[in-house]
Amino acid sequence: MYISTVALSSKGQIVLPKAVRDLFGTTMVSLEINDGKQLVISPIRNVGSSLSDYKKNSPLPFEEARVLAWERSVAKRYKKKVA
């Protein structure tokens, strides 16, 4: 577990500590506020890198590959099973 205190700027911005950014391994995060008014920051796999799963010579059209990559990325975040 990692606990840290960060400041909220006058513009509402926070800087995630480098240790957290390194742990997440992505530049995309999800912000959720739960019923207890706690902010939950969760990593989301970068959709752009998800496209690398589909080789250049893939039989899938680009748009279809992009949609599938997005669905898999979001499903991973929410632990849902996508075909």
N, CA, C and O atoms as a Maestro MAE file, in Angstrom:
{
 s_m_m2io_version
 :::
 2.0.0
}

f_m_ct {
 s_m_title
 :::
 protein
 m_atom[332] {
  # First column is atom index #
  i_m_mmod_type
  r_m_x_coord
  r_m_y_coord
  r_m_z_coord
  i_m_residue_number
  s_m_chain_name
  s_m_pdb_residue_name
  s_m_pdb_atom_name
  i_m_atomic_number
  :::
  1 25 0.848 -1.162 0.000 1 A "MET " " N  " 7
  2 3 0.000 0.000 0.000 1 A "MET " " CA " 6
  3 2 0.902 1.237 0.000 1 A "MET " " C  " 6
  4 15 1.985 1.234 0.586 1 A "MET " " O  " 8
  5 25 0.437 2.282 -0.662 2 A "TYR " " N  " 7
  6 3 1.173 3.535 -0.760 2 A "TYR " " CA " 6
  7 2 0.259 4.656 -0.281 2 A "TYR " " C  " 6
  8 15 -0.867 4.791 -0.759 2 A "TYR " " O  " 8
  9 25 0.739 5.452 0.655 3 A "ILE " " N  " 7
  10 3 -0.031 6.584 1.153 3 A "ILE " " CA " 6
  11 2 0.813 7.836 0.995 3 A "ILE " " C  " 6
  12 15 1.990 7.852 1.355 3 A "ILE " " O  " 8
  13 25 0.209 8.883 0.456 4 A "SER " " N  " 7
  14 3 0.911 10.143 0.267 4 A "SER " " CA " 6
  15 2 -0.105 11.276 0.349 4 A "SER " " C  " 6
  16 15 -1.288 11.087 0.067 4 A "SER " " O  " 8
  17 25 0.362 12.428 0.730 5 A "THR " " N  " 7
  18 3 -0.470 13.619 0.753 5 A "THR " " CA " 6
  19 2 -0.034 14.513 -0.392 5 A "THR " " C  " 6
  20 15 1.158 14.759 -0.576 5 A "THR " " O  " 8
  21 25 -0.995 14.997 -1.161 6 A "VAL " " N  " 7
  22 3 -0.690 15.894 -2.273 6 A "VAL " " CA " 6
  23 2 -1.534 17.154 -2.111 6 A "VAL " " C  " 6
  24 15 -2.608 17.133 -1.510 6 A "VAL " " O  " 8
  25 25 -1.024 18.240 -2.658 7 A "ALA " " N  " 7
  26 3 -1.727 19.520 -2.574 7 A "ALA " " CA " 6
  27 2 -2.662 19.680 -3.770 7 A "ALA " " C  " 6
  28 15 -2.368 19.203 -4.865 7 A "ALA " " O  " 8
  29 25 -3.759 20.336 -3.558 8 A "LEU " " N  " 7
  30 3 -4.708 20.679 -4.611 8 A "LEU " " CA " 6
  31 2 -4.449 22.129 -4.977 8 A "LEU " " C  " 6
  32 15 -4.531 23.010 -4.121 8 A "LEU " " O  " 8
  33 25 -4.134 22.388 -6.248 9 A "SER " " N  " 7
  34 3 -3.831 23.756 -6.670 9 A "SER " " CA " 6
  35 2 -5.108 24.594 -6.735 9 A "SER " " C  " 6
  36 15 -6.214 24.065 -6.631 9 A "SER " " O  " 8
  37 25 -4.944 25.899 -6.906 10 A "SER " " N  " 7
  38 3 -6.102 26.788 -7.013 10 A "SER " " CA " 6
  39 2 -6.936 26.476 -8.249 10 A "SER " " C  " 6
  40 15 -8.109 26.843 -8.325 10 A "SER " " O  " 8
  41 25 -6.316 25.786 -9.233 11 A "LYS " " N  " 7
  42 3 -7.035 25.379 -10.452 11 A "LYS " " CA " 6
  43 2 -7.620 23.976 -10.316 11 A "LYS " " C  " 6
  44 15 -8.185 23.451 -11.275 11 A "LYS " " O  " 8
  45 25 -7.493 23.366 -9.143 12 A "GLY " " N  " 7
  46 3 -8.045 22.037 -8.919 12 A "GLY " " CA " 6
  47 2 -7.156 20.917 -9.416 12 A "GLY " " C  " 6
  48 15 -7.627 19.793 -9.590 12 A "GLY " " O  " 8
  49 25 -5.893 21.190 -9.649 13 A "GLN " " N  " 7
  50 3 -4.971 20.183 -10.171 13 A "GLN " " CA " 6
  51 2 -4.183 19.537 -9.034 13 A "GLN " " C  " 6
  52 15 -3.893 20.165 -8.016 13 A "GLN " " O  " 8
  53 25 -3.845 18.265 -9.239 14 A "ILE " " N  " 7
  54 3 -2.938 17.577 -8.326 14 A "ILE " " CA " 6
  55 2 -1.816 16.969 -9.159 14 A "ILE " " C  " 6
  56 15 -1.974 16.713 -10.353 14 A "ILE " " O  " 8
  57 25 -0.699 16.748 -8.514 15 A "VAL " " N  " 7
  58 3 0.413 16.059 -9.165 15 A "VAL " " CA " 6
  59 2 0.569 14.723 -8.465 15 A "VAL " " C  " 6
  60 15 0.799 14.663 -7.257 15 A "VAL " " O  " 8
  61 25 0.442 13.649 -9.238 16 A "LEU " " N  " 7
  62 3 0.644 12.332 -8.653 16 A "LEU " " CA " 6
  63 2 2.139 12.114 -8.448 16 A "LEU " " C  " 6
  64 15 2.926 12.387 -9.355 16 A "LEU " " O  " 8
  65 25 2.541 11.635 -7.293 17 A "PRO " " N  " 7
  66 3 3.959 11.374 -7.062 17 A "PRO " " CA " 6
  67 2 4.516 10.395 -8.095 17 A "PRO " " C  " 6
  68 15 3.790 9.541 -8.603 17 A "PRO " " O  " 8
  69 25 5.802 10.524 -8.399 18 A "LYS " " N  " 7
  70 3 6.448 9.675 -9.402 18 A "LYS " " CA " 6
  71 2 6.267 8.194 -9.077 18 A "LYS " " C  " 6
  72 15 6.076 7.384 -9.984 18 A "LYS " " O  " 8
  73 25 6.325 7.832 -7.808 19 A "ALA " " N  " 7
  74 3 6.157 6.427 -7.419 19 A "ALA " " CA " 6
  75 2 4.792 5.900 -7.859 19 A "ALA " " C  " 6
  76 15 4.674 4.751 -8.286 19 A "ALA " " O  " 8
  77 25 3.771 6.735 -7.755 20 A "VAL " " N  " 7
  78 3 2.419 6.333 -8.174 20 A "VAL " " CA " 6
  79 2 2.357 6.232 -9.695 20 A "VAL " " C  " 6
  80 15 1.823 5.262 -10.232 20 A "VAL " " O  " 8
  81 25 2.900 7.232 -10.392 21 A "ARG " " N  " 7
  82 3 2.895 7.195 -11.864 21 A "ARG " " CA " 6
  83 2 3.637 5.966 -12.368 21 A "ARG " " C  " 6
  84 15 3.193 5.318 -13.316 21 A "ARG " " O  " 8
  85 25 4.750 5.645 -11.750 22 A "ASP " " N  " 7
  86 3 5.518 4.459 -12.149 22 A "ASP " " CA " 6
  87 2 4.736 3.181 -11.877 22 A "ASP " " C  " 6
  88 15 4.765 2.247 -12.678 22 A "ASP " " O  " 8
  89 25 4.045 3.141 -10.756 23 A "LEU " " N  " 7
  90 3 3.236 1.975 -10.404 23 A "LEU " " CA " 6
  91 2 2.090 1.781 -11.397 23 A "LEU " " C  " 6
  92 15 1.796 0.657 -11.806 23 A "LEU " " O  " 8
  93 25 1.446 2.885 -11.780 24 A "PHE " " N  " 7
  94 3 0.341 2.815 -12.737 24 A "PHE " " CA " 6
  95 2 0.822 2.389 -14.117 24 A "PHE " " C  " 6
  96 15 0.150 1.610 -14.792 24 A "PHE " " O  " 8
  97 25 1.968 2.886 -14.539 25 A "GLY " " N  " 7
  98 3 2.513 2.514 -15.848 25 A "GLY " " CA " 6
  99 2 1.693 3.027 -17.021 25 A "GLY " " C  " 6
  100 15 1.746 2.442 -18.102 25 A "GLY " " O  " 8
  101 25 0.941 4.095 -16.839 26 A "THR " " N  " 7
  102 3 0.114 4.658 -17.901 26 A "THR " " CA " 6
  103 2 -0.085 6.147 -17.635 26 A "THR " " C  " 6
  104 15 0.125 6.626 -16.521 26 A "THR " " O  " 8
  105 25 -0.488 6.860 -18.665 27 A "THR " " N  " 7
  106 3 -0.797 8.280 -18.492 27 A "THR " " CA " 6
  107 2 -2.301 8.508 -18.444 27 A "THR " " C  " 6
  108 15 -2.752 9.651 -18.370 27 A "THR " " O  " 8
  109 25 -3.071 7.445 -18.483 28 A "MET " " N  " 7
  110 3 -4.529 7.523 -18.436 28 A "MET " " CA " 6
  111 2 -5.010 7.011 -17.080 28 A "MET " " C  " 6
  112 15 -4.623 5.927 -16.645 28 A "MET " " O  " 8
  113 25 -5.855 7.800 -16.417 29 A "VAL " " N  " 7
  114 3 -6.422 7.359 -15.146 29 A "VAL " " CA " 6
  115 2 -7.922 7.626 -15.130 29 A "VAL " " C  " 6
  116 15 -8.435 8.461 -15.874 29 A "VAL " " O  " 8
  117 25 -8.591 6.906 -14.280 30 A "SER " " N  " 7
  118 3 -10.019 7.078 -14.059 30 A "SER " " CA " 6
  119 2 -10.198 7.678 -12.672 30 A "SER " " C  " 6
  120 15 -9.553 7.247 -11.716 30 A "SER " " O  " 8
  121 25 -11.071 8.671 -12.563 31 A "LEU " " N  " 7
  122 3 -11.389 9.277 -11.270 31 A "LEU " " CA " 6
  123 2 -12.812 8.907 -10.898 31 A "LEU " " C  " 6
  124 15 -13.741 9.120 -11.677 31 A "LEU " " O  " 8
  125 25 -12.978 8.354 -9.712 32 A "GLU " " N  " 7
  126 3 -14.304 7.978 -9.233 32 A "GLU " " CA " 6
  127 2 -14.476 8.513 -7.816 32 A "GLU " " C  " 6
  128 15 -13.530 8.522 -7.027 32 A "GLU " " O  " 8
  129 25 -15.664 8.949 -7.506 33 A "ILE " " N  " 7
  130 3 -15.988 9.344 -6.135 33 A "ILE " " CA " 6
  131 2 -17.021 8.337 -5.632 33 A "ILE " " C  " 6
  132 15 -18.109 8.214 -6.195 33 A "ILE " " O  " 8
  133 25 -16.666 7.622 -4.569 34 A "ASN " " N  " 7
  134 3 -17.573 6.591 -4.062 34 A "ASN " " CA " 6
  135 2 -18.602 7.201 -3.109 34 A "ASN " " C  " 6
  136 15 -18.610 8.410 -2.879 34 A "ASN " " O  " 8
  137 25 -19.461 6.354 -2.562 35 A "ASP " " N  " 7
  138 3 -20.538 6.835 -1.693 35 A "ASP " " CA " 6
  139 2 -20.013 7.501 -0.428 35 A "ASP " " C  " 6
  140 15 -20.706 8.323 0.171 35 A "ASP " " O  " 8
  141 25 -18.790 7.153 -0.014 36 A "GLY " " N  " 7
  142 3 -18.192 7.762 1.160 36 A "GLY " " CA " 6
  143 2 -17.450 9.051 0.839 36 A "GLY " " C  " 6
  144 15 -16.691 9.562 1.662 36 A "GLY " " O  " 8
  145 25 -17.678 9.578 -0.379 37 A "LYS " " N  " 7
  146 3 -17.023 10.800 -0.865 37 A "LYS " " CA " 6
  147 2 -15.503 10.675 -0.870 37 A "LYS " " C  " 6
  148 15 -14.786 11.640 -0.606 37 A "LYS " " O  " 8
  149 25 -15.026 9.472 -1.174 38 A "GLN " " N  " 7
  150 3 -13.598 9.233 -1.323 38 A "GLN " " CA " 6
  151 2 -13.272 9.214 -2.806 38 A "GLN " " C  " 6
  152 15 -14.003 8.638 -3.611 38 A "GLN " " O  " 8
  153 25 -12.173 9.847 -3.151 39 A "LEU " " N  " 7
  154 3 -11.714 9.873 -4.537 39 A "LEU " " CA " 6
  155 2 -10.858 8.638 -4.789 39 A "LEU " " C  " 6
  156 15 -9.895 8.377 -4.068 39 A "LEU " " O  " 8
  157 25 -11.219 7.892 -5.808 40 A "VAL " " N  " 7
  158 3 -10.470 6.697 -6.184 40 A "VAL " " CA " 6
  159 2 -9.843 6.956 -7.549 40 A "VAL " " C  " 6
  160 15 -10.553 7.216 -8.520 40 A "VAL " " O  " 8
  161 25 -8.522 6.888 -7.624 41 A "ILE " " N  " 7
  162 3 -7.794 7.084 -8.879 41 A "ILE " " CA " 6
  163 2 -7.282 5.724 -9.314 41 A "ILE " " C  " 6
  164 15 -6.534 5.073 -8.585 41 A "ILE " " O  " 8
  165 25 -7.685 5.293 -10.505 42 A "SER " " N  " 7
  166 3 -7.305 3.976 -11.009 42 A "SER " " CA " 6
  167 2 -6.648 4.108 -12.379 42 A "SER " " C  " 6
  168 15 -7.062 4.939 -13.187 42 A "SER " " O  " 8
  169 25 -5.627 3.298 -12.645 43 A "PRO " " N  " 7
  170 3 -4.984 3.360 -13.958 43 A "PRO " " CA " 6
  171 2 -5.869 2.764 -15.035 43 A "PRO " " C  " 6
  172 15 -6.628 1.827 -14.786 43 A "PRO " " O  " 8
  173 25 -5.764 3.316 -16.237 44 A "ILE " " N  " 7
  174 3 -6.434 2.765 -17.412 44 A "ILE " " CA " 6
  175 2 -5.357 2.523 -18.452 44 A "ILE " " C  " 6
  176 15 -4.546 3.404 -18.738 44 A "ILE " " O  " 8
  177 25 -5.353 1.349 -19.002 45 A "ARG " " N  " 7
  178 3 -4.374 1.026 -20.027 45 A "ARG " " CA " 6
  179 2 -4.566 1.963 -21.211 45 A "ARG " " C  " 6
  180 15 -5.693 2.201 -21.647 45 A "ARG " " O  " 8
  181 25 -3.493 2.480 -21.714 46 A "ASN " " N  " 7
  182 3 -3.516 3.409 -22.840 46 A "ASN " " CA " 6
  183 2 -4.084 2.708 -24.075 46 A "ASN " " C  " 6
  184 15 -3.565 1.678 -24.504 46 A "ASN " " O  " 8
  185 25 -5.143 3.265 -24.639 47 A "VAL " " N  " 7
  186 3 -5.791 2.655 -25.804 47 A "VAL " " CA " 6
  187 2 -4.846 2.609 -26.992 47 A "VAL " " C  " 6
  188 15 -4.877 1.651 -27.764 47 A "VAL " " O  " 8
  189 25 -4.013 3.619 -27.155 48 A "GLY " " N  " 7
  190 3 -3.067 3.632 -28.268 48 A "GLY " " CA " 6
  191 2 -2.152 2.442 -28.238 48 A "GLY " " C  " 6
  192 15 -1.892 1.830 -29.274 48 A "GLY " " O  " 8
  193 25 -1.653 2.099 -27.055 49 A "SER " " N  " 7
  194 3 -0.777 0.933 -26.970 49 A "SER " " CA " 6
  195 2 -1.569 -0.348 -27.139 49 A "SER " " C  " 6
  196 15 -1.010 -1.375 -27.526 49 A "SER " " O  " 8
  197 25 -2.866 -0.305 -26.854 50 A "SER " " N  " 7
  198 3 -3.700 -1.482 -27.061 50 A "SER " " CA " 6
  199 2 -3.773 -1.850 -28.532 50 A "SER " " C  " 6
  200 15 -3.923 -3.020 -28.883 50 A "SER " " O  " 8
  201 25 -3.664 -0.837 -29.395 51 A "LEU " " N  " 7
  202 3 -3.726 -1.111 -30.825 51 A "LEU " " CA " 6
  203 2 -2.524 -1.925 -31.292 51 A "LEU " " C  " 6
  204 15 -2.590 -2.587 -32.328 51 A "LEU " " O  " 8
  205 25 -1.428 -1.883 -30.539 52 A "SER " " N  " 7
  206 3 -0.255 -2.656 -30.939 52 A "SER " " CA " 6
  207 2 -0.524 -4.152 -30.865 52 A "SER " " C  " 6
  208 15 0.220 -4.946 -31.439 52 A "SER " " O  " 8
  209 25 -1.588 -4.542 -30.160 53 A "ASP " " N  " 7
  210 3 -1.968 -5.954 -30.116 53 A "ASP " " CA " 6
  211 2 -2.434 -6.446 -31.485 53 A "ASP " " C  " 6
  212 15 -2.471 -7.649 -31.741 53 A "ASP " " O  " 8
  213 25 -2.786 -5.516 -32.351 54 A "TYR " " N  " 7
  214 3 -3.285 -5.861 -33.675 54 A "TYR " " CA " 6
  215 2 -2.199 -5.524 -34.688 54 A "TYR " " C  " 6
  216 15 -1.898 -4.356 -34.932 54 A "TYR " " O  " 8
  217 25 -1.630 -6.546 -35.262 55 A "LYS " " N  " 7
  218 3 -0.513 -6.341 -36.188 55 A "LYS " " CA " 6
  219 2 -0.941 -5.565 -37.420 55 A "LYS " " C  " 6
  220 15 -2.120 -5.495 -37.766 55 A "LYS " " O  " 8
  221 25 0.066 -4.984 -38.071 56 A "LYS " " N  " 7
  222 3 -0.178 -4.176 -39.260 56 A "LYS " " CA " 6
  223 2 -0.928 -4.966 -40.334 56 A "LYS " " C  " 6
  224 15 -1.750 -4.405 -41.058 56 A "LYS " " O  " 8
  225 25 -0.652 -6.237 -40.433 57 A "ASN " " N  " 7
  226 3 -1.275 -7.072 -41.458 57 A "ASN " " CA " 6
  227 2 -2.544 -7.768 -40.951 57 A "ASN " " C  " 6
  228 15 -2.955 -8.791 -41.498 57 A "ASN " " O  " 8
  229 25 -3.153 -7.214 -39.913 58 A "SER " " N  " 7
  230 3 -4.357 -7.794 -39.344 58 A "SER " " CA " 6
  231 2 -5.499 -7.757 -40.362 58 A "SER " " C  " 6
  232 15 -5.608 -6.802 -41.131 58 A "SER " " O  " 8
  233 25 -6.345 -8.781 -40.373 59 A "PRO " " N  " 7
  234 3 -7.496 -8.771 -41.281 59 A "PRO " " CA " 6
  235 2 -8.584 -7.797 -40.841 59 A "PRO " " C  " 6
  236 15 -9.505 -7.512 -41.607 59 A "PRO " " O  " 8
  237 25 -8.488 -7.279 -39.604 60 A "LEU " " N  " 7
  238 3 -9.502 -6.354 -39.115 60 A "LEU " " CA " 6
  239 2 -9.293 -4.959 -39.699 60 A "LEU " " C  " 6
  240 15 -8.158 -4.488 -39.777 60 A "LEU " " O  " 8
  241 25 -10.371 -4.294 -40.107 61 A "PRO " " N  " 7
  242 3 -10.256 -2.888 -40.512 61 A "PRO " " CA " 6
  243 2 -9.835 -2.053 -39.298 61 A "PRO " " C  " 6
  244 15 -10.129 -2.424 -38.162 61 A "PRO " " O  " 8
  245 25 -9.157 -0.941 -39.530 62 A "PHE " " N  " 7
  246 3 -8.640 -0.117 -38.449 62 A "PHE " " CA " 6
  247 2 -9.725 0.280 -37.460 62 A "PHE " " C  " 6
  248 15 -9.530 0.157 -36.251 62 A "PHE " " O  " 8
  249 25 -10.863 0.753 -37.952 63 A "GLU " " N  " 7
  250 3 -11.935 1.204 -37.056 63 A "GLU " " CA " 6
  251 2 -12.391 0.077 -36.126 63 A "GLU " " C  " 6
  252 15 -12.622 0.299 -34.937 63 A "GLU " " O  " 8
  253 25 -12.517 -1.120 -36.675 64 A "GLU " " N  " 7
  254 3 -12.950 -2.264 -35.872 64 A "GLU " " CA " 6
  255 2 -11.889 -2.611 -34.818 64 A "GLU " " C  " 6
  256 15 -12.222 -2.901 -33.669 64 A "GLU " " O  " 8
  257 25 -10.617 -2.578 -35.217 65 A "ALA " " N  " 7
  258 3 -9.521 -2.855 -34.279 65 A "ALA " " CA " 6
  259 2 -9.495 -1.804 -33.176 65 A "ALA " " C  " 6
  260 15 -9.251 -2.132 -32.014 65 A "ALA " " O  " 8
  261 25 -9.744 -0.544 -33.528 66 A "ARG " " N  " 7
  262 3 -9.732 0.535 -32.543 66 A "ARG " " CA " 6
  263 2 -10.858 0.356 -31.527 66 A "ARG " " C  " 6
  264 15 -10.640 0.509 -30.325 66 A "ARG " " O  " 8
  265 25 -12.049 0.037 -32.002 67 A "VAL " " N  " 7
  266 3 -13.189 -0.169 -31.108 67 A "VAL " " CA " 6
  267 2 -12.935 -1.367 -30.197 67 A "VAL " " C  " 6
  268 15 -13.214 -1.302 -29.000 67 A "VAL " " O  " 8
  269 25 -12.415 -2.448 -30.744 68 A "LEU " " N  " 7
  270 3 -12.127 -3.640 -29.954 68 A "LEU " " CA " 6
  271 2 -11.058 -3.342 -28.899 68 A "LEU " " C  " 6
  272 15 -11.174 -3.791 -27.758 68 A "LEU " " O  " 8
  273 25 -10.027 -2.594 -29.270 69 A "ALA " " N  " 7
  274 3 -8.971 -2.230 -28.316 69 A "ALA " " CA " 6
  275 2 -9.550 -1.391 -27.185 69 A "ALA " " C  " 6
  276 15 -9.209 -1.605 -26.022 69 A "ALA " " O  " 8
  277 25 -10.421 -0.439 -27.510 70 A "TRP " " N  " 7
  278 3 -11.044 0.399 -26.490 70 A "TRP " " CA " 6
  279 2 -11.901 -0.441 -25.549 70 A "TRP " " C  " 6
  280 15 -11.827 -0.290 -24.330 70 A "TRP " " O  " 8
  281 25 -12.714 -1.327 -26.123 71 A "GLU " " N  " 7
  282 3 -13.582 -2.163 -25.292 71 A "GLU " " CA " 6
  283 2 -12.759 -3.035 -24.349 71 A "GLU " " C  " 6
  284 15 -13.109 -3.190 -23.179 71 A "GLU " " O  " 8
  285 25 -11.675 -3.599 -24.851 72 A "ARG " " N  " 7
  286 3 -10.826 -4.437 -23.993 72 A "ARG " " CA " 6
  287 2 -10.158 -3.610 -22.916 72 A "ARG " " C  " 6
  288 15 -10.000 -4.077 -21.788 72 A "ARG " " O  " 8
  289 25 -9.763 -2.392 -23.241 73 A "SER " " N  " 7
  290 3 -9.116 -1.516 -22.262 73 A "SER " " CA " 6
  291 2 -10.090 -1.158 -21.144 73 A "SER " " C  " 6
  292 15 -9.735 -1.224 -19.967 73 A "SER " " O  " 8
  293 25 -11.296 -0.785 -21.500 74 A "VAL " " N  " 7
  294 3 -12.310 -0.416 -20.518 74 A "VAL " " CA " 6
  295 2 -12.739 -1.646 -19.725 74 A "VAL " " C  " 6
  296 15 -12.930 -1.565 -18.511 74 A "VAL " " O  " 8
  297 25 -12.890 -2.773 -20.394 75 A "ALA " " N  " 7
  298 3 -13.294 -3.994 -19.706 75 A "ALA " " CA " 6
  299 2 -12.243 -4.403 -18.680 75 A "ALA " " C  " 6
  300 15 -12.584 -4.879 -17.597 75 A "ALA " " O  " 8
  301 25 -10.972 -4.219 -19.014 76 A "LYS " " N  " 7
  302 3 -9.910 -4.559 -18.067 76 A "LYS " " CA " 6
  303 2 -10.034 -3.686 -16.835 76 A "LYS " " C  " 6
  304 15 -9.844 -4.158 -15.714 76 A "LYS " " O  " 8
  305 25 -10.348 -2.432 -17.032 77 A "ARG " " N  " 7
  306 3 -10.498 -1.496 -15.918 77 A "ARG " " CA " 6
  307 2 -11.635 -1.923 -15.002 77 A "ARG " " C  " 6
  308 15 -11.507 -1.863 -13.779 77 A "ARG " " O  " 8
  309 25 -12.743 -2.353 -15.588 78 A "TYR " " N  " 7
  310 3 -13.909 -2.708 -14.817 78 A "TYR " " CA " 6
  311 2 -14.052 -4.215 -14.614 78 A "TYR " " C  " 6
  312 15 -15.068 -4.691 -14.107 78 A "TYR " " O  " 8
  313 25 -13.017 -4.959 -15.018 79 A "LYS " " N  " 7
  314 3 -12.942 -6.407 -14.849 79 A "LYS " " CA " 6
  315 2 -14.131 -7.142 -15.448 79 A "LYS " " C  " 6
  316 15 -14.623 -8.125 -14.894 79 A "LYS " " O  " 8
  317 25 -14.581 -6.635 -16.604 80 A "LYS " " N  " 7
  318 3 -15.644 -7.297 -17.343 80 A "LYS " " CA " 6
  319 2 -15.003 -8.111 -18.444 80 A "LYS " " C  " 6
  320 15 -13.930 -7.765 -18.937 80 A "LYS " " O  " 8
  321 25 -15.653 -9.184 -18.826 81 A "LYS " " N  " 7
  322 3 -15.119 -10.038 -19.872 81 A "LYS " " CA " 6
  323 2 -15.680 -9.590 -21.221 81 A "LYS " " C  " 6
  324 15 -16.894 -9.519 -21.412 81 A "LYS " " O  " 8
  325 25 -14.780 -9.293 -22.144 82 A "VAL " " N  " 7
  326 3 -15.167 -8.891 -23.498 82 A "VAL " " CA " 6
  327 2 -14.552 -9.905 -24.457 82 A "VAL " " C  " 6
  328 15 -13.424 -10.353 -24.254 82 A "VAL " " O  " 8
  329 25 -15.291 -10.262 -25.493 83 A "ALA " " N  " 7
  330 3 -14.811 -11.253 -26.469 83 A "ALA " " CA " 6
  331 2 -13.503 -10.842 -27.106 83 A "ALA " " C  " 6
  332 15 -12.970 -11.568 -27.946 83 A "ALA " " O  " 8
  :::
 }
 m_bond[331] {
  # First column is bond index #
  i_m_from
  i_m_to
  i_m_order
  :::
  1 1 2 1
  2 2 3 1
  3 3 4 2
  4 3 5 1
  5 5 6 1
  6 6 7 1
  7 7 8 2
  8 7 9 1
  9 9 10 1
  10 10 11 1
  11 11 12 2
  12 11 13 1
  13 13 14 1
  14 14 15 1
  15 15 16 2
  16 15 17 1
  17 17 18 1
  18 18 19 1
  19 19 20 2
  20 19 21 1
  21 21 22 1
  22 22 23 1
  23 23 24 2
  24 23 25 1
  25 25 26 1
  26 26 27 1
  27 27 28 2
  28 27 29 1
  29 29 30 1
  30 30 31 1
  31 31 32 2
  32 31 33 1
  33 33 34 1
  34 34 35 1
  35 35 36 2
  36 35 37 1
  37 37 38 1
  38 38 39 1
  39 39 40 2
  40 39 41 1
  41 41 42 1
  42 42 43 1
  43 43 44 2
  44 43 45 1
  45 45 46 1
  46 46 47 1
  47 47 48 2
  48 47 49 1
  49 49 50 1
  50 50 51 1
  51 51 52 2
  52 51 53 1
  53 53 54 1
  54 54 55 1
  55 55 56 2
  56 55 57 1
  57 57 58 1
  58 58 59 1
  59 59 60 2
  60 59 61 1
  61 61 62 1
  62 62 63 1
  63 63 64 2
  64 63 65 1
  65 65 66 1
  66 66 67 1
  67 67 68 2
  68 67 69 1
  69 69 70 1
  70 70 71 1
  71 71 72 2
  72 71 73 1
  73 73 74 1
  74 74 75 1
  75 75 76 2
  76 75 77 1
  77 77 78 1
  78 78 79 1
  79 79 80 2
  80 79 81 1
  81 81 82 1
  82 82 83 1
  83 83 84 2
  84 83 85 1
  85 85 86 1
  86 86 87 1
  87 87 88 2
  88 87 89 1
  89 89 90 1
  90 90 91 1
  91 91 92 2
  92 91 93 1
  93 93 94 1
  94 94 95 1
  95 95 96 2
  96 95 97 1
  97 97 98 1
  98 98 99 1
  99 99 100 2
  100 99 101 1
  101 101 102 1
  102 102 103 1
  103 103 104 2
  104 103 105 1
  105 105 106 1
  106 106 107 1
  107 107 108 2
  108 107 109 1
  109 109 110 1
  110 110 111 1
  111 111 112 2
  112 111 113 1
  113 113 114 1
  114 114 115 1
  115 115 116 2
  116 115 117 1
  117 117 118 1
  118 118 119 1
  119 119 120 2
  120 119 121 1
  121 121 122 1
  122 122 123 1
  123 123 124 2
  124 123 125 1
  125 125 126 1
  126 126 127 1
  127 127 128 2
  128 127 129 1
  129 129 130 1
  130 130 131 1
  131 131 132 2
  132 131 133 1
  133 133 134 1
  134 134 135 1
  135 135 136 2
  136 135 137 1
  137 137 138 1
  138 138 139 1
  139 139 140 2
  140 139 141 1
  141 141 142 1
  142 142 143 1
  143 143 144 2
  144 143 145 1
  145 145 146 1
  146 146 147 1
  147 147 148 2
  148 147 149 1
  149 149 150 1
  150 150 151 1
  151 151 152 2
  152 151 153 1
  153 153 154 1
  154 154 155 1
  155 155 156 2
  156 155 157 1
  157 157 158 1
  158 158 159 1
  159 159 160 2
  160 159 161 1
  161 161 162 1
  162 162 163 1
  163 163 164 2
  164 163 165 1
  165 165 166 1
  166 166 167 1
  167 167 168 2
  168 167 169 1
  169 169 170 1
  170 170 171 1
  171 171 172 2
  172 171 173 1
  173 173 174 1
  174 174 175 1
  175 175 176 2
  176 175 177 1
  177 177 178 1
  178 178 179 1
  179 179 180 2
  180 179 181 1
  181 181 182 1
  182 182 183 1
  183 183 184 2
  184 183 185 1
  185 185 186 1
  186 186 187 1
  187 187 188 2
  188 187 189 1
  189 189 190 1
  190 190 191 1
  191 191 192 2
  192 191 193 1
  193 193 194 1
  194 194 195 1
  195 195 196 2
  196 195 197 1
  197 197 198 1
  198 198 199 1
  199 199 200 2
  200 199 201 1
  201 201 202 1
  202 202 203 1
  203 203 204 2
  204 203 205 1
  205 205 206 1
  206 206 207 1
  207 207 208 2
  208 207 209 1
  209 209 210 1
  210 210 211 1
  211 211 212 2
  212 211 213 1
  213 213 214 1
  214 214 215 1
  215 215 216 2
  216 215 217 1
  217 217 218 1
  218 218 219 1
  219 219 220 2
  220 219 221 1
  221 221 222 1
  222 222 223 1
  223 223 224 2
  224 223 225 1
  225 225 226 1
  226 226 227 1
  227 227 228 2
  228 227 229 1
  229 229 230 1
  230 230 231 1
  231 231 232 2
  232 231 233 1
  233 233 234 1
  234 234 235 1
  235 235 236 2
  236 235 237 1
  237 237 238 1
  238 238 239 1
  239 239 240 2
  240 239 241 1
  241 241 242 1
  242 242 243 1
  243 243 244 2
  244 243 245 1
  245 245 246 1
  246 246 247 1
  247 247 248 2
  248 247 249 1
  249 249 250 1
  250 250 251 1
  251 251 252 2
  252 251 253 1
  253 253 254 1
  254 254 255 1
  255 255 256 2
  256 255 257 1
  257 257 258 1
  258 258 259 1
  259 259 260 2
  260 259 261 1
  261 261 262 1
  262 262 263 1
  263 263 264 2
  264 263 265 1
  265 265 266 1
  266 266 267 1
  267 267 268 2
  268 267 269 1
  269 269 270 1
  270 270 271 1
  271 271 272 2
  272 271 273 1
  273 273 274 1
  274 274 275 1
  275 275 276 2
  276 275 277 1
  277 277 278 1
  278 278 279 1
  279 279 280 2
  280 279 281 1
  281 281 282 1
  282 282 283 1
  283 283 284 2
  284 283 285 1
  285 285 286 1
  286 286 287 1
  287 287 288 2
  288 287 289 1
  289 289 290 1
  290 290 291 1
  291 291 292 2
  292 291 293 1
  293 293 294 1
  294 294 295 1
  295 295 296 2
  296 295 297 1
  297 297 298 1
  298 298 299 1
  299 299 300 2
  300 299 301 1
  301 301 302 1
  302 302 303 1
  303 303 304 2
  304 303 305 1
  305 305 306 1
  306 306 307 1
  307 307 308 2
  308 307 309 1
  309 309 310 1
  310 310 311 1
  311 311 312 2
  312 311 313 1
  313 313 314 1
  314 314 315 1
  315 315 316 2
  316 315 317 1
  317 317 318 1
  318 318 319 1
  319 319 320 2
  320 319 321 1
  321 321 322 1
  322 322 323 1
  323 323 324 2
  324 323 325 1
  325 325 326 1
  326 326 327 1
  327 327 328 2
  328 327 329 1
  329 329 330 1
  330 330 331 1
  331 331 332 2
  :::
 }
}
